[in-house]
Amino acid sequence: MKFHLNPLGMESCKEYILHTLRINNAPTDILSEPAFKAVYNISRGVLRIIGNLMIKTLSYGASCKKQRLSEEDVFEASKEL
């Protein structure tokens, strides 16, 4: 059985990320607004890429002991994709 999920739009991408953060008891204010846009632009709304990019971005932020992640942090993490 095959499934095809269409890419998310910008607002749906942000809501997906916020939902994922909430169910994992993570702070929902960890990403700046430009960071959300960077995740969307890099992933083009593809769920698998959003998930992988967020894992890399959150790991990067943790290793740098950051309280809030910026657009630059997302771009830096995306180099590891």
N, C-alpha and C positions, 0 to 999 in steps of 0.2 A: 504494500500500500504506500503510495507516495503522497506527500503533502507539500504544498507550496504556500509559504507565508509571504505576503507582500511587505515591502519595507514600510516602516512607520514614518509618519510625518514628524516634524520638529516637536510639536506639542505632545504627541503620543510618545515620542522617544523620551522626553523629559519625565512624563508621568510614569513610564516603565522604569526608569532609573530610580525615581523617588519611591515607587512601590517596592522595588527590590531592596533599597536601603532600609525602608520601614520594616519589612518582614525579617530583616537581618539585624534589627535593633541598632542600626547605624544612624548617626546624625544626618538629617536630610538637608542641612545647610552647609554641608562639606564642599559642595561645588558652587563656584560662582556662575552667574548667568552666562558669561562668555564661555565657560568650561562646558556647560550643557550644549551650547551651539557648536563647540569644537567636536564634541563626541558625535553629535548628529552629522556634521559635515564630513568627518573622517569615516564614519560607519555607513553613511548614506541611508541610515535607518534600518540596516540589516541587523536583526536581533542577535545573531551569533557574534557579529563584529562588535556590537554595542557591549555585550557581555564580556568578551575578551578584552576590549579596550578598557572597560571599567575595572576589571581585575588588575590589569597592568597599571592603570592610573592610581587606584587605591594602594597598591603595593608600593608604587613609586612614592606616593605621599607619605606612607608609613615609614619607609626607609629614610626619608628626609625629615621626618618628625613634623610634618605640616598639619596645621589645624584646618586649613581651607585650601582647596585645590583650584588653580587658575587654568586659564586657557593654555598657557605655556606648559603647565604640568601635563595636560592631556597630550599636547604635541610631543613632549619629551617621552612620555609613556608609549605613544604610538610608534616610535622608532623600533620598539621591541616586538611589534606584531609581525 
